[in-house]
Amino acid sequence: MSAERFAAALREQRAMKLTGGIYHLTQVQLAFNTNRIEGSRLSEDQTRFIYETRTVTGDAPVDDVIETVNHFRAFDAMIDHVGQPITADTLKEYHRLLRSGTSDAEKEWFAVGDWKRVKNEVGGMATSPPEDVGADIDALLAEAPAQMTFEDVTDFHVRFEQIHPFQDGNGRVGRLVMFEQTLASGIMPFVVLDAEKHYYYRGLSEYDSEPGFLRETFRHFQDAYYARYASFVPRAPAPEPLRAAPSTRRPADPHTGPITGGPAASGGPDIS
């Protein structure tokens, strides 16, 4: 089954607000895993309850709940945006949706929906200083082809994370954009799984010297996504069987035999 059919099913079910299908299940799986990678303590069941009932049970830190609800909204915005160019404003809007209402948003130095103001690092690696972020993102976006390959999507994600344009929330924005880019380019989408995030982190840190490791990790996640959701994607209708074109020959006259042309073909001999 093609990646295009997965993309179509996600967009159609989003428009229909269908429950229990690939759109619904991806919302829950992606929000749970991407937030869990960043330290959320919510379980997948709690994430599902928030999506389905807008309630939560058990120990649930307020920020974790807010970030989960925010991710559902950002995912919808992303699905609605598929096929349109990703710009700096797109990235800022995703960040605004993901980080609004959190405790970080109340901090004066934390820019919600805008580039970082304070220098930061990721995994012990230097990132773009605040004064260079705008130019670095512009260059990244300008170099991204309109129709991306799997390798292009992976390269873009790594470079985005190396720039680390926001004060926090870069991983969540980056993984959301990566999902969008796969849908827009006919590539099988995937969810980076928290249970295997050590492979993801290793792939990011070693990408410049060994890009194959992260690419194979993402292909593994693609296989897992396909296996989990293929049965929820409607199959293309089977083509109708070819039918012979109707004959233009007149049926044979049982008294005179088949018509072969000449005067008989125009209704009999000329008797005028």
N, C-alpha and C positions, 0 to 999 in steps of 0.2 A: 504494500500500500504506500502511496507516494506521500512525501512530506506536505505537498500542497493540499492533500485531503485533510491532514491533521490541522493545518492552518485554517482551512475553510470551516471545519467542524468547530474549532475554538471560536471563530468569529460569529458563526451562525448561532451557536448555543449562548454566547454572550448576549447577542441581540434578543434571543428568545427568553433569556433569564432561566434557561433550563436547569433543573436540579438533577443531580445524580449522574451527569454525563462527564465528558472529558474536560469541559470548561470548569465545572464545579470542582471536580477532583484535582485538577491542576492548580486551581486557586489555593486549595488547602495545602497540597503538597509543596508548592513553591514557597508560600508564605511561611510554613513551618520550617522548612529546611534553610531558607536564606536567612531567616531571623535567628534560628538556632545556631548557625555558623557564627553569628555575631554576638552570641551570648544569651539569647532568650532562654528562659527556663520553662516556657510553655511546652506541653506535650502535643503530639499530633492530634490526639483526641480533643484536647482543649481548643486547639486551633480550629478543628472542625466544628465544635460546638459554637464558637464565636461566629464562624461564617454562617452556619445554618440557623442558629437561634438568637444570635446577638447576646448570648449569656455565656458565663464561664463558671466552672466549679473548681474547688480546691485552691491551692496556693497559686495566685496569679498576680505578679507584680504589675502595677498600673502601666508603666512604660511598655512592658511586653504586650499588654492587651492593646494599647494605643497603636503600637508599631504594627501589630497584626492587622488591625482594622485598616490602618493606613496602607498596608501592602495590598489588601484587597482592592482598594480604590486605585492605587497606582497600576495594578495589573490591568484593570479595566481601561484606564487611560492609555496604557501601552497597546492593548488589543485594538482600541479604536484608532490608534495612530499608525498601525502597521501599513506600510506602503508609502508613507510620507517621509520626506527627508528628516533625519535626526540632526538637530541643530544644538547649539549651546543652550538655547532657550528650552529645548526639549529636555535636556539633561537637568537643567535647573528646576523645571516643573516636576519631574519625577522626584527629585530630592525634596522639593517643597511638600509634595504629597506624602512622602515616606516619613518625614521628620516633624511635620507640624503637630503641635499639641504635646510633644514629649518634654521631659524636664530639660533636655539640652536646648530646646527652642527658647527657653526663658533666660538663657545666659546671654549677656550682652555681646560677648565676643563670638558667639556661635551664629553663623549666617545660614538661616534656613532658606533654601532655594537660591543660594548664591555661592560663589567660590569662597574657599577658605581664607581666613584673615591671619591665621597663626600657622607657622611652619609645623609640619608633622612628618613622621616616618611610618613605614609599614613593614613589619617583619624584619626590622633592623636595617632596612634599605632606605636610602634617601629618596624623597619625592620632589616634585616641582615646588619651588618656593612660591608663596602666594602671588608675588608680582609677575611670575611667568605663567601662571595657570591659564589665563585667557588665551595667550598666544599659543601655548602648547596644545590646548584643546582645539583651537581653530585649525592648527596644522594637522592634528589627528583626524578631524572631521573632513578636511579638504582632501586628504590622501585616501580616505575610505572609498572604494568603488561603489557605484550605485547598486550593482548586482554583485554580492559578495560570495566568495567561496567559503568552505568550512575553515580553511587556513586563514582567510581574511578575518573572519569572525573571531577566531582565537587570538590572532595578532592584535586586533583592536582591543579586545578585553584586557590583554596583558599591558598594553601601552596605557590604557585608561587607568588601570590600577597603579601603574608606575607613576603616572602624573598625580593621582590621588587628589582630584580637584576640590573636594569638599572636606570640611573639618571632620566629619564622620558620616557614615552611611555610604561610602564609596563602593563597598562590596555589593550592597543591595542594589544600588543604582546600576552598577556594572553588570550584574547577573540579569537584571530586568532588561537592559538594553541588548544583551547577548541573546536573550530569548526572542526579542523583537526582530533582531537581525536575521535569525534563522528563519522565522516565519516569512519575512519579507523576501528572502532569497531562495525559497524552496528547499531549505535544509531541515532535516529532522531536528525539532527542538529537544531540549533536555533540561533536567533539573539537577543542579549540583547538590549531591546528597550530603547531609551533615555527617552521617555515619562513615563517610569516606573522604571527609574534608582534608585529611592529612595528605592524600594523593593530590588534591587540588592545590594545597599550599606548596607542596614540593614542586609541582609543575610550574606554578607561578614563579617561585624563587629560582628555578633552574632553567627557565625558558630561554634566556639569551644564549646559553651554552648547549641546551638539550631540549629543543622545542617539541620533539616527538613525544616526550613523556606526558605533557599536558594535553596534547592532541589526542593521544590514545586514551587518556582519562576521560576526556569529553566524549569520545566515541563510545566508551563503555557506558557513560550516562545516557547517550542516545539509545543504545540497545535496551537499557533498562526502561526508558520512557516508552519506547515502541512496544516492548513486551507488556507493559502495564496498561497501555491505553489503546492499542490497535483495535481491540474488540468493541470499543466505544465509538469508533469512527465509522460513519455510514459508508458502505462500499458504493462505488460507482455503479449505476444501473447497467445491466448487461445490454450490449447493442442488439437491436432487433435483427432477426435473421434476414438475410437478403432474399428478396422475392423476385421471381422472373418478371420482366416487363410484360404488360399485356400485349398479346399478339395483334397486329394490325391486319392480318390476313382475313379475308372473308371466308366463312365456312363453306365447305363444298356443298353444291346442290346435289341432293341424293338422286336426282333424275338425270342430271347432265354431267355429273362428275366435277372435279376441282376446276376452279377458274384459274386459268393460266395467263390471262392477258389478251390483247387484241380486241376485236369487237365484242367478244363475250364479256370481257371485263367491264365494258361500259353499258351493259344491260342487254346485249344480244346483237344480231346482225342489223346493219343499217338497211331499213326497208323503205326509206323515203324515196 
